[in-house]
């Protein structure tokens, strides 16, 4: 065979001058599909946000746990939590859970009460002797003063009254005897005093415009006297009808003094001007067993249900035959149904119109309120069972669950963004709650 000849290939660069399209070197249009860039941007955003996002915030976060017995009292007031346990009074900041102050107080009390910036400690006793009252600063825990008698307060005023209270089957209530002393909250000394020959009932009533409360004393001879709280001047007086005067009669409703009393042909209700004590109106109220303040109205409670009237005129505003009682919650009412099998509230109600804002059947109201003044509730469950806490959305007429609570949780009280409850063992637990992170 003959020898094979190898020919080396030759590459010749022709360049653009030989007719090669210009777009080969500098394309004028993307070769990728038009949807590619937007989709890639969305993917990148999702990946970056997913990598940096924090885990969802839990609806309940434990802020504080306090060891105490089921009978030890506690109180939520002024942005802090006050407790008495193991012979100590302790104040915690509800925002941070930090300890504010601690003070020794070996004598236990049935409940913690405040008035005039003071914690009023009156030991519970079954003996006939008066245990007196110890006043402690809510701000510092310092002992301010002691008084040998019972020191009481009334709604709408910072006034402190030292009184002697006769005991009865219905409790001490507002009935007093002997001397009534109006105290200086700073020193505990009497500013002025008045004598009660036998017994009487004391009541705080509003003054004209913004002049503050006055003291109304109704003696057992049915004479009523109105006093200026600053200097003890008597401002007005009159004789009132015979009535069962006590802790719930008369009441202040809509700025007037409203009294339930027997009349010529049955039970009647009368209203009196709080400045002059002159009668404003009287109307029949057969079947009425109690009168309560209902926002700016007065509610007659009785065998026919609830009837709300305007205290200024006595005119009826609304009625509910299926309800037996109501309690005020801010500008709203919690209504309770009639019937022996009624175990909880019926509804949250607009006090001005009686309109139902939300159905509360199967739930229990929690003391206190959230940051916007709304009502919190827990489910009605068997003792020791797991329950749930929810906030009442009155604008939408429904309940918004926040979270489930541990089994056996009870005795709860709400504060802005805080929930204080007793555990099954009696331990006090403070949770920070987030309504926005609640269960759906």
matplotlib code that plots the C-alpha trace (Angstrom):
import matplotlib.pyplot as plt

x = [0.0, 1.1, 1.9, -1.1, -0.8, -2.1, -3.5, -3.7, -7.0, -6.8, -9.2, -9.9, -11.4, -13.8, -15.0, -18.1, -17.1, -17.9, -21.7, -21.9, -25.0, -24.2, -26.5, -24.0, -21.7, -24.2, -27.7, -30.5, -33.2, -33.0, -32.9, -34.7, -38.5, -40.3, -41.7, -38.3, -37.1, -40.3, -40.5, -36.8, -37.4, -40.3, -38.4, -35.5, -37.8, -39.5, -36.2, -34.7, -37.9, -38.3, -34.7, -35.0, -38.5, -38.9, -41.0, -44.7, -45.2, -47.0, -50.4, -49.3, -45.9, -45.2, -43.9, -44.0, -44.8, -45.4, -45.7, -48.7, -51.6, -55.1, -56.3, -53.6, -55.1, -53.8, -54.8, -54.1, -54.0, -52.2, -50.0, -48.8, -49.6, -49.9, -49.8, -49.8, -48.2, -45.9, -46.3, -45.1, -46.6, -45.1, -45.5, -44.5, -44.4, -46.9, -45.0, -41.7, -42.5, -39.8, -40.1, -41.0, -41.0, -41.6, -42.8, -43.5, -47.2, -47.7, -51.4, -53.3, -56.3, -59.3, -58.8, -56.6, -58.2, -56.9, -58.0, -56.2, -53.0, -52.9, -53.3, -55.8, -55.1, -57.9, -57.4, -60.3, -61.6, -64.5, -64.2, -66.2, -63.1, -62.3, -58.9, -58.3, -56.8, -53.1, -52.4, -49.4, -48.1, -49.0, -46.0, -43.3, -44.7, -43.9, -46.1, -48.0, -50.3, -52.7, -56.3, -58.0, -61.3, -62.4, -61.4, -63.7, -64.0, -66.8, -66.9, -66.1, -63.9, -60.5, -62.0, -61.2, -63.7, -63.0, -66.2, -67.4, -69.6, -72.3, -72.2, -75.3, -76.3, -75.9, -72.4, -71.0, -71.8, -72.2, -74.0, -72.1, -72.6, -71.0, -68.7, -67.8, -64.4, -63.1, -59.4, -56.4, -54.9, -51.4, -51.4, -54.4, -55.6, -59.3, -60.2, -63.7, -66.2, -69.9, -71.9, -74.4, -76.7, -77.8, -76.9, -77.0, -75.9, -73.2, -73.1, -70.9, -73.0, -71.8, -71.6, -72.5, -70.3, -66.7, -66.8, -66.3, -68.3, -70.3, -71.1, -74.7, -75.7, -79.1, -79.8, -82.1, -84.8, -85.0, -83.4, -80.9, -78.1, -75.6, -72.1, -69.2, -66.2, -63.7, -64.9, -67.9, -70.5, -74.1, -75.4, -78.9, -81.2, -84.7, -86.7, -86.9, -89.5, -89.3, -87.1, -84.7, -81.6, -78.4, -75.4, -77.6, -80.3, -80.2, -77.8, -76.4, -77.5, -77.2, -76.1, -79.2, -79.9, -82.4, -84.3, -86.5, -89.2, -92.8, -95.5, -99.2, -100.2, -97.0, -93.3, -92.1, -88.9, -88.1, -85.2, -83.7, -81.5, -77.9, -77.3, -80.6, -82.1, -85.4, -87.7, -87.5, -90.0, -91.7, -93.2, -94.7, -92.2, -94.2, -92.1, -88.8, -86.4, -83.3, -82.2, -78.8, -76.9, -76.7, -74.3, -76.3, -79.6, -81.2, -82.1, -85.1, -84.4, -87.3, -89.7, -90.5, -86.9, -85.1, -86.5, -84.1, -85.3, -83.8, -83.0, -83.7, -87.3, -88.3, -89.1, -88.6, -85.7, -85.7, -86.9, -85.6, -88.0, -85.5, -82.8, -82.5, -79.5, -76.8, -73.3, -71.5, -68.4, -67.3, -70.0, -71.5, -73.4, -73.0, -76.5, -77.4, -80.4, -83.3, -83.7, -82.2, -80.0, -78.4, -74.7, -73.2, -73.9, -76.3, -74.8, -72.8, -75.2, -75.2, -76.3, -78.1, -80.3, -80.3, -79.1, -77.1, -73.5, -72.3, -73.6, -71.7, -73.5, -71.0, -68.4, -67.4, -66.3, -62.8, -62.3, -60.5, -60.2, -57.8, -55.9, -59.0, -61.3, -62.8, -64.0, -62.1, -63.9, -63.0, -65.0, -67.3, -65.6, -65.6, -63.3, -59.7, -60.3, -58.5, -60.2, -59.7, -59.4, -61.0, -61.7, -65.2, -65.3, -68.4, -68.1, -68.4, -70.6, -68.3, -65.6, -62.0, -60.1, -56.6, -55.2, -55.9, -55.0, -53.5, -55.9, -57.1, -56.5, -59.0, -59.5, -58.3, -58.0, -57.1, -55.0, -53.7, -51.8, -51.6, -53.6, -53.2, -54.6, -54.2, -52.9, -54.3, -51.8, -52.7, -49.5, -50.1, -49.1, -48.8, -49.0, -48.3, -50.9, -51.1, -54.6, -53.3, -51.6, -54.7, -56.0, -58.4]
y = [0.0, 3.5, 6.0, 8.1, 11.8, 14.0, 17.4, 19.8, 21.8, 25.5, 27.9, 31.2, 34.1, 36.0, 38.6, 40.7, 42.2, 38.9, 39.0, 37.3, 38.8, 41.6, 40.0, 37.2, 39.6, 42.1, 40.6, 43.2, 40.9, 38.6, 34.9, 34.0, 33.7, 37.0, 35.4, 34.3, 37.5, 38.2, 34.6, 34.7, 37.9, 36.5, 33.3, 35.3, 37.5, 34.4, 32.8, 35.9, 36.7, 33.1, 33.0, 36.2, 35.9, 35.3, 32.4, 33.3, 35.0, 32.8, 34.2, 33.6, 34.1, 33.4, 36.6, 35.6, 32.8, 33.4, 30.6, 31.2, 29.3, 29.2, 31.5, 34.2, 37.4, 39.4, 42.6, 44.2, 48.0, 50.9, 48.8, 46.5, 43.3, 43.2, 39.9, 38.8, 35.5, 34.0, 37.1, 39.4, 42.1, 42.2, 44.5, 43.5, 45.6, 44.2, 45.5, 43.8, 41.4, 43.1, 43.3, 46.8, 46.5, 44.0, 44.6, 42.5, 42.2, 39.1, 39.6, 38.0, 39.7, 38.4, 40.7, 43.6, 47.0, 50.4, 54.0, 57.4, 55.8, 53.5, 49.8, 49.5, 46.3, 45.3, 41.8, 39.4, 38.5, 36.5, 38.1, 41.1, 43.4, 45.9, 44.9, 48.4, 49.4, 49.7, 52.0, 51.2, 53.2, 51.5, 53.2, 52.2, 49.7, 52.0, 52.0, 55.4, 55.2, 53.1, 53.7, 51.8, 51.5, 50.3, 52.7, 52.6, 54.2, 54.9, 55.0, 58.3, 59.7, 59.3, 60.2, 57.8, 57.4, 55.9, 54.2, 51.7, 49.1, 47.1, 43.4, 41.7, 38.7, 40.7, 41.9, 45.3, 47.0, 50.8, 50.8, 52.7, 53.7, 56.2, 58.7, 59.1, 60.7, 61.9, 61.3, 63.0, 60.3, 61.6, 61.7, 59.5, 62.3, 63.2, 66.3, 66.5, 64.2, 63.8, 61.9, 59.1, 58.8, 55.2, 53.7, 55.0, 54.4, 56.4, 56.9, 59.0, 61.2, 63.5, 67.2, 69.9, 70.1, 69.0, 69.9, 66.3, 63.9, 64.7, 62.5, 61.4, 60.1, 58.4, 57.9, 55.1, 57.8, 58.3, 61.8, 62.3, 64.9, 65.9, 67.0, 68.7, 66.3, 69.1, 70.8, 68.9, 71.6, 70.3, 71.3, 69.8, 67.6, 66.0, 63.1, 60.1, 57.3, 54.1, 51.6, 48.7, 50.9, 48.9, 48.2, 48.2, 50.8, 53.6, 53.7, 56.5, 56.0, 58.5, 61.2, 60.9, 59.1, 56.3, 54.7, 51.6, 51.8, 50.7, 53.0, 53.4, 50.6, 48.5, 48.9, 52.2, 53.7, 57.4, 59.6, 62.6, 65.4, 64.8, 68.5, 69.6, 66.1, 67.3, 64.6, 64.4, 61.6, 58.5, 55.6, 52.2, 49.3, 46.2, 43.1, 45.0, 43.6, 45.7, 48.8, 49.0, 51.5, 50.6, 53.0, 56.3, 54.4, 52.7, 49.1, 47.6, 44.0, 41.7, 38.9, 40.4, 40.6, 43.8, 47.3, 50.2, 53.7, 57.2, 58.4, 62.0, 61.4, 57.9, 57.1, 53.5, 52.9, 49.1, 45.9, 42.3, 39.7, 36.8, 38.4, 38.4, 40.7, 42.8, 44.0, 47.1, 46.6, 50.0, 51.4, 47.9, 45.4, 41.7, 40.2, 37.0, 34.9, 33.7, 30.1, 27.8, 26.1, 29.3, 28.9, 31.9, 35.1, 35.5, 38.4, 41.5, 44.4, 48.1, 49.8, 52.6, 50.5, 47.0, 45.7, 42.5, 43.0, 39.5, 36.1, 34.9, 31.6, 29.0, 31.6, 33.4, 37.0, 37.8, 40.7, 43.7, 44.6, 44.6, 47.7, 49.0, 48.4, 45.2, 42.2, 38.9, 35.6, 32.0, 28.9, 27.1, 23.7, 21.1, 21.7, 21.0, 20.8, 22.8, 26.1, 28.9, 32.7, 34.9, 38.6, 39.9, 41.8, 43.8, 45.6, 42.3, 40.6, 37.6, 36.1, 36.0, 33.2, 34.1, 30.8, 27.7, 27.8, 24.9, 22.6, 23.8, 27.5, 29.7, 33.1, 35.1, 38.9, 40.9, 44.0, 45.7, 42.8, 40.8, 37.9, 36.9, 33.5, 30.9, 27.5, 24.2, 24.2, 27.8, 29.3, 32.7, 33.0, 36.2, 35.8, 38.4, 37.9, 38.9, 39.1, 39.4, 36.0, 34.3, 31.0, 31.3]
z = [0.0, -0.7, 2.0, 3.3, 3.1, 6.1, 5.3, 8.3, 8.4, 8.0, 10.0, 8.3, 10.4, 8.1, 10.7, 10.5, 7.2, 5.5, 6.2, 9.7, 11.5, 14.0, 16.7, 17.1, 18.8, 20.5, 20.8, 20.7, 22.3, 25.3, 24.4, 27.7, 27.9, 29.0, 32.2, 33.5, 35.2, 37.2, 38.4, 39.4, 41.4, 43.3, 44.2, 45.5, 47.6, 49.1, 49.9, 51.5, 53.6, 54.7, 55.9, 57.9, 59.3, 63.0, 64.3, 65.1, 68.4, 70.9, 72.1, 75.8, 77.3, 81.0, 82.6, 86.3, 88.7, 92.4, 94.9, 97.1, 98.7, 97.1, 100.0, 99.7, 98.3, 95.3, 93.6, 90.2, 90.5, 88.8, 86.5, 89.3, 91.0, 94.8, 96.7, 100.3, 101.1, 103.8, 105.9, 103.2, 101.0, 97.6, 94.6, 91.0, 87.9, 85.4, 82.4, 83.2, 86.0, 88.1, 91.9, 93.0, 96.8, 99.6, 103.1, 106.1, 107.1, 109.3, 109.9, 107.0, 105.4, 103.6, 100.6, 99.6, 99.2, 98.1, 98.5, 98.3, 97.0, 100.0, 100.6, 103.4, 105.5, 107.8, 109.2, 109.1, 112.5, 114.0, 117.4, 118.6, 118.8, 116.0, 114.4, 113.0, 109.7, 108.6, 105.7, 103.5, 100.5, 97.2, 95.6, 98.1, 100.6, 103.5, 106.6, 106.6, 109.5, 111.6, 112.6, 115.4, 113.4, 110.0, 107.1, 104.2, 100.7, 98.3, 94.5, 92.8, 95.5, 97.2, 100.6, 103.4, 106.3, 109.7, 111.0, 113.4, 111.6, 113.4, 112.3, 111.0, 109.0, 105.8, 106.7, 107.5, 104.2, 104.5, 107.8, 110.5, 114.1, 116.6, 114.9, 111.2, 110.7, 107.3, 107.2, 105.7, 103.4, 104.1, 107.9, 108.7, 111.1, 111.2, 109.1, 110.7, 112.2, 112.7, 115.3, 114.4, 117.5, 116.6, 113.2, 109.6, 106.0, 104.3, 100.5, 98.2, 95.9, 93.0, 93.5, 90.9, 87.8, 88.8, 92.5, 93.6, 95.7, 98.9, 101.8, 102.3, 105.7, 106.2, 109.9, 111.1, 111.8, 108.0, 108.1, 105.3, 105.6, 102.8, 103.9, 102.1, 102.2, 102.6, 105.7, 107.0, 106.2, 106.0, 102.6, 102.5, 104.5, 104.3, 105.6, 103.3, 103.1, 105.2, 103.4, 103.8, 103.9, 103.4, 101.1, 97.9, 98.8, 97.9, 94.8, 92.7, 89.1, 86.3, 88.8, 91.0, 94.3, 93.6, 96.5, 96.5, 99.2, 100.1, 98.9, 99.5, 97.0, 96.8, 96.1, 94.6, 93.4, 93.9, 92.6, 94.5, 93.3, 94.7, 95.4, 97.1, 98.0, 96.6, 95.1, 91.3, 90.6, 92.1, 90.2, 91.0, 91.0, 92.0, 91.9, 92.0, 94.5, 93.7, 91.8, 90.2, 88.2, 84.5, 82.9, 82.8, 83.5, 86.5, 86.2, 88.2, 88.9, 89.9, 89.1, 85.7, 84.5, 84.1, 83.3, 82.6, 83.2, 82.7, 86.3, 85.3, 84.3, 85.3, 81.6, 80.5, 78.0, 77.6, 79.2, 79.2, 80.8, 80.5, 82.6, 86.3, 87.0, 85.4, 86.3, 84.9, 82.8, 81.6, 79.3, 78.8, 81.0, 81.6, 81.8, 83.6, 82.6, 84.8, 85.7, 88.3, 85.7, 84.6, 85.4, 83.6, 81.8, 78.9, 76.9, 76.8, 76.5, 75.4, 78.6, 76.8, 74.6, 76.0, 72.6, 72.8, 71.6, 72.0, 73.2, 76.3, 76.9, 78.1, 79.1, 82.4, 82.5, 83.7, 86.1, 84.7, 81.0, 78.1, 76.8, 74.9, 77.9, 76.3, 78.3, 78.5, 79.2, 79.9, 79.0, 81.4, 82.0, 84.7, 87.7, 86.8, 83.1, 80.4, 79.5, 76.9, 77.2, 74.6, 74.1, 73.4, 70.1, 70.6, 67.3, 65.3, 67.9, 68.4, 70.6, 69.5, 71.2, 72.4, 73.7, 75.7, 79.4, 81.5, 83.2, 86.5, 85.8, 87.7, 89.5, 86.6, 86.3, 83.1, 82.7, 79.5, 77.7, 80.9, 82.4, 86.1, 87.1, 89.8, 88.7, 90.0, 92.8, 93.8, 92.3, 90.7, 87.1, 85.1, 81.3, 78.6, 76.0, 72.3, 71.0, 67.4, 67.7, 69.1, 67.7, 64.8]

ax = plt.figure().add_subplot(projection="3d")
ax.plot(x, y, z, "-o")
ax.set_aspect("equal")
plt.show()
